[in-house]
């Protein structure tokens, strides 16, 4: 399944509670579309985030983000290089 990257930026630093709330809203949408969260990277100022998922395609991930009410800037297909 493709790896999908979601880029996010925030006007104010995000608290742990802010991130938990979005994750809770997102969880049922991920399940409905058979997508999986893999990991997230949060900037040290807590105003930027990059999240990695497995999903059918980028448009599916955009749909999930919109349905969950999650803010995002860009969604794109990526490749894991290890």
Sine and cosine of phi, psi and omega as CSV:
sin_phi,cos_phi,sin_psi,cos_psi,sin_omega,cos_omega
0.00,0.00,0.65,-0.76,-0.04,-1.00
-0.89,0.46,0.49,-0.87,0.13,-0.99
-1.00,-0.02,0.75,-0.66,-0.02,-1.00
-0.89,-0.45,0.73,-0.69,0.02,-1.00
-0.96,-0.29,0.73,-0.68,0.07,-1.00
-0.89,-0.46,0.86,-0.51,0.05,-1.00
-0.99,-0.14,0.69,-0.72,0.00,-1.00
-0.73,-0.68,0.56,-0.83,0.17,-0.99
-0.70,-0.72,0.51,-0.86,-0.10,-0.99
-0.76,-0.65,0.55,-0.83,0.04,-1.00
-0.95,0.32,-0.54,0.84,-0.02,-1.00
-0.83,-0.56,0.44,-0.90,0.04,-1.00
-0.85,0.53,0.65,-0.76,-0.03,-1.00
-1.00,0.00,0.74,-0.68,0.05,-1.00
-0.99,0.10,0.23,-0.97,0.10,-1.00
-0.86,0.51,-0.62,0.79,0.02,-1.00
-0.90,0.43,-0.65,0.76,0.06,-1.00
-0.84,0.55,-0.72,0.70,-0.04,-1.00
-0.94,0.35,-0.61,0.79,0.06,-1.00
-0.89,0.45,-0.66,0.75,-0.01,-1.00
-0.87,0.49,-0.72,0.69,0.01,-1.00
-0.91,0.42,-0.68,0.73,0.02,-1.00
-0.87,0.49,-0.65,0.76,0.02,-1.00
-0.91,0.42,-0.62,0.78,0.02,-1.00
-0.95,0.32,-0.54,0.84,-0.08,-1.00
-0.98,0.20,-0.54,0.84,-0.12,-0.99
-0.79,0.62,-0.77,0.64,-0.01,-1.00
-0.91,0.41,-0.52,0.85,0.03,-1.00
-0.93,0.36,-0.66,0.75,0.06,-1.00
-0.86,0.51,-0.70,0.71,0.00,-1.00
-0.90,0.44,-0.67,0.74,-0.04,-1.00
-0.89,0.46,-0.55,0.84,-0.03,-1.00
-0.98,-0.22,0.19,0.98,0.02,-1.00
0.80,0.59,0.72,0.69,0.06,-1.00
-0.93,-0.36,0.36,-0.93,-0.06,-1.00
-0.72,-0.70,0.76,-0.65,0.13,-0.99
-0.97,0.25,0.70,-0.72,0.01,-1.00
-0.96,-0.29,-0.79,0.62,0.00,-1.00
-0.21,-0.98,0.31,-0.95,0.08,-1.00
-0.71,-0.70,0.52,-0.85,0.10,-0.99
-0.87,-0.50,0.81,-0.59,-0.03,-1.00
-0.92,-0.39,0.75,-0.66,0.01,-1.00
-0.91,0.41,0.38,-0.92,-0.06,-1.00
-0.90,0.43,-0.42,0.91,0.07,-1.00
-1.00,0.07,-0.03,1.00,0.05,-1.00
0.88,0.48,0.46,0.89,0.00,-1.00
-0.91,-0.42,-0.03,1.00,0.05,-1.00
-0.65,-0.76,0.55,-0.83,-0.02,-1.00
-0.52,-0.85,0.58,-0.82,0.14,-0.99
-0.82,-0.57,0.79,-0.61,-0.02,-1.00
-0.87,-0.49,0.62,-0.78,0.00,-1.00
-0.92,-0.40,0.72,-0.69,0.01,-1.00
-0.72,-0.69,0.28,-0.96,0.27,-0.96
-0.94,-0.33,0.79,-0.62,-0.02,-1.00
-0.40,-0.92,0.22,-0.98,-0.05,-1.00
-0.87,0.50,-0.66,0.75,-0.02,-1.00
-0.20,-0.98,0.11,-0.99,-0.05,-1.00
-0.91,0.42,-0.61,0.79,-0.02,-1.00
-0.90,0.43,-0.61,0.80,0.08,-1.00
-0.87,0.49,-0.67,0.74,0.00,-1.00
-0.93,0.38,-0.60,0.80,0.08,-1.00
-0.87,0.49,-0.70,0.72,0.02,-1.00
-0.87,0.50,-0.71,0.71,0.02,-1.00
-0.86,0.51,-0.73,0.69,-0.03,-1.00
-0.88,0.47,-0.69,0.73,0.01,-1.00
-0.90,0.43,-0.72,0.69,-0.01,-1.00
-0.90,0.44,-0.53,0.85,0.01,-1.00
-0.99,0.12,-0.15,0.99,-0.04,-1.00
0.95,0.31,0.45,0.89,-0.03,-1.00
-1.00,-0.02,0.72,-0.69,0.03,-1.00
-0.96,0.27,0.67,-0.74,0.09,-1.00
-0.46,-0.89,0.44,-0.90,0.02,-1.00
-0.99,-0.16,-0.76,0.66,-0.05,-1.00
-0.58,-0.81,0.46,-0.89,0.09,-1.00
-0.72,-0.70,0.76,-0.64,-0.01,-1.00
-0.49,-0.87,0.38,-0.93,0.04,-1.00
-0.99,0.12,0.73,-0.69,0.00,-1.00
-0.82,-0.57,0.08,-1.00,0.02,-1.00
-0.77,-0.63,0.74,-0.68,0.02,-1.00
-0.99,0.14,0.80,-0.60,0.04,-1.00
-0.87,-0.49,0.89,-0.46,-0.03,-1.00
-0.85,-0.53,0.00,0.00,0.00,0.00
